[in-house]
């Protein structure tokens, strides 16, 4: 197995490097077609949640980069549009944030550093560690860990509007956070030459009062998610060999109650109830 770990690698270089990452794994839950789309490079406009998370990540994990954050001033009065257009022309390559986003990012930073365990993880680890590894079945894989050290393990910072523990637990199970944890654990295991390590999520609310806590994962849970992530990566490599990336195939019965309008419902073979914890 070939393994490479790089600290503070520019994100653009990491994104351009080959390998299946956690985002692609999460997309693969839907279908290989969706995963293949995720593996391609797309210039998507970041959402408001992504922008806010980006500010918080920079302020908490890369504070030396704070001067590079560009806050757009408010424009008002006569000539507002022309003044804004001129300002944008003067900042062609800047990642631009609103003052409210910057203020919220600072508040989240303060909340995280005020939580003793979260602060300990951040202070005792390296940040933005890119790991590349591969094997014969899953091929090239990669992960970018927010916080990592052999002694402390993995710390993943998550800004969320669903900070209540039960809702956050559902996101771990149903929104792919668990597969992300499994992928990161595999990356750390490769970097540590086969040794496992703890995985912790630092969860911080994206709205006032910006509550924060640390989520711990049982080793059996981590291994289960890591196996699922690995199976998805292997399935993708098989799809590559076959040259075919299949879309969604419903496992159920399509019942149409009104043939003329095409209305109806998909009835799955099994009904799964959400709400289980981590």
N, C-alpha and C positions, 0 to 999 in steps of 0.2 A: 504494500500500500504506500502510495506517495502522499506526503503531507507537507503543507507549508502554512505557517502562521505569520501574519504581518500586522504590526500595530500601526494605527493611524494612516492606513492606506487611503488615498483619496477615494471618495465614494464613487466617482465617475469611473475610476480604474477598476474598482471592485465590480461595479455593475456590468462593465464591458467584458470582464473575464468569463470564460466558459464555466459551466457548472450548473447543476440543479440546486436552487436555493429554497428556503422555506416558503416563500411566496408562491413559487411554482408548485410545491408539494400541496399547499392548501388549494390551489386551483385544480390540481389533479383529483381531488375528492369528487368534483363535479363530473369531469370527463377528461380523457387524454387530449381531446380537441381543445378544451379550455386551458389545459396545462401547456400545450404547444403554443397557444396564443400568448400566454403569460411569459413563456421563455423568449419570445421575440422582443425586440426593443420597440417601445412605444413612447411617444412624447405626450403623455397625458397631463393635463392641467391638474395640479394638486388641489385636493378639496380643502375646505376650511379646517376640517379636523386634522388633515395631514400637515397643513401649514402650522397649526398650533403645536402639534406634536414635534415638528421640526425645530421650532423655536425652543421648546422645553428641553429637547435632547441636546441642543447646542449649549444652552446655558448651564445644564447640569453636568454633561459629560465632556464638553469641549469649551470650557469657559474662556480659554484663550482666543476662541473664534468670535466672541461676542462683538468686538469692534467691526467685524465683517457683516453683521446683520444690518440690513438697510431698512429703516423705518420711513414710510412715505408720509410726508407732512400733509396737513389738511389744507385744502385749497377752497377758497370761498370768494364771493364777490365777483365784480366784473372781470372778465378775462380768466376765469377759473379754469376753463377747459384748455385754453392755450398754455397757461402756466403749468398745468399738470402734464400736458403733452411734452413741453420743453424739459420738464424734470425727468420724465421717463426716457427721453432721448439722451440725457446726460448720465443715465444709469442703465446702459443697455444690457449688461451682464449681471446685474445685481439680483439677488433673491430678496424680493421686497415684501415687507410685512406691515400690517397696520399697527398703530400704537397700542390698540387694545389687545392685539395678539402678543405683542412684546411684554405688556404689563402682566398678562395672564401667565406667560412663560416664566417671568420672574417670580410670580406668586407660587407657581408649581415648584420651581427650584427651591424656594424657601421652605415649602412644606416638606419636600423630600429630605432636605438636609436637616430639618428639625426632627425627623423620625430616626431614632438612634440606630436601628438595624439597617435601614436604607442607607444612612450616611456611612455606616461602617463598611458596607459592601462597596459603595462608590469610592471611598477613600483607600480601600485596601486592594483594589484591582486595577488592571490596565483597561483602557477604554477603546472602543471601536476596533476590536481585534478581528481581522479577516482571516478565515481559515479555509484552505483548499485541500481537498483530499479525494481519493478515488479508489474504487476496487473494480474487479472484473465484471460484476453483475450490475451494479448501479451506476458505473461510470463516474465521470467527474461530478463532484458536489462542492458546494461552498456555503459558508455562513458568515455573517458579520455579527459578532457578539458585542453588546453594549458594554458589559463588564465581564472580565475574566481573569482569574489567577488560579494556579493549581491548588492553593490552600483554601481560598474562599469558594471557588467554583464559578458558576455563571450567574450574573445578575442581568435581567432584562427589564428595561424601563418601559412601562406602558402608561400612556396618558389615556384616560377613558371618561366618557360621560356616563358610564354604568359602574360606578365605584362601589355600589352595594355588593357585599360578598357573594350573595346568591346569584345576582345578575352577572357578576364578573365570572363566577364559576361556570355559568352557562356559556359565556363567551369562550372560555378555555376549551369546553367540550364541543361547542357547535360552530364557533367562528374561526376555528383553526389554530387557536393559541396553543393547544396541546400538541399538535403536529409541529409547530414552531419550536416548542420546548424539546420535543424528541429529536428534531433535526440538530438543534444546538448541542444537545447532549452527545449526539453522534460525532459532531465536529470536535468537541472538547475531548472525547474519548480518543479520537484519532490523534489529536495534538499531544495527548498525554500517553501515547503509546499503549492504548488499550485500557487505561484506568478511567473509571467513571468519576463523576464529581457532582456535588449538589447543584440544583437548579432553583433559582429564586426569581420571582417576578416582583418588581417594585411597582405597585399600582398607585397612581395618583390621579385624583379627580381633575377633570379639565374645567370645572366650574367652581366658584366659591361655595364652600369654604376650603376647597382644594385639600380634601382629606387624603391621607397616604397610609399604606400598610404594605407589608411584605408577604407574599404568598410562597409557601414551601410545597414541594412536590415529593410524594413518596417515591422511592426508587422503583417499585413495581409499576407505578403509574407512568413514570418516565420511560421505562423500558418498553411498555406497551405502545406508547405513542411513537417511540423511536422505531419499533418494528413496523408500525403502520406506515410511517414516513418512508422507510426503506423499501417496503413493498410497492409503494406508489412510484418511487424512483426506478425500481427494476421494471415495472410495467411500462414506464415511459421509454426506457431503453429498448424494450421489446417492440414497442410501437415504432421507434426509429428504424429498427432493423427491417420491420415489415413495410415501412414507408406509408403507414396508415395510422391516423390519429382519430379514433372514433369519438363521436359525440354522445350525448345522453341517450341511453336506452332505458325507458321506464320499465321497472319490474312490477307490473300490475296490469290492471284492466281499465281501458278507456271506455267509459260509459257515456253515451250521448242520449240525453233524454229528449232533445229536440233536434232532429236531423236537419231541419230547414235552417235554423239559426246556428247550429253547431255548438250550442251551449251544452255543458255537461261537466263532469268532474273526473279527475284521475283517482282511482281507488288503489292505493298501494297494497301489496301483499301483507305487509306487516305495518302496524302503527306503533311508532316509537314515541314515548312520552319524554319531553324535555324536563329538566329541573334537577338532575343529579348533580352532586357536588364534584369537586376535583378528586 
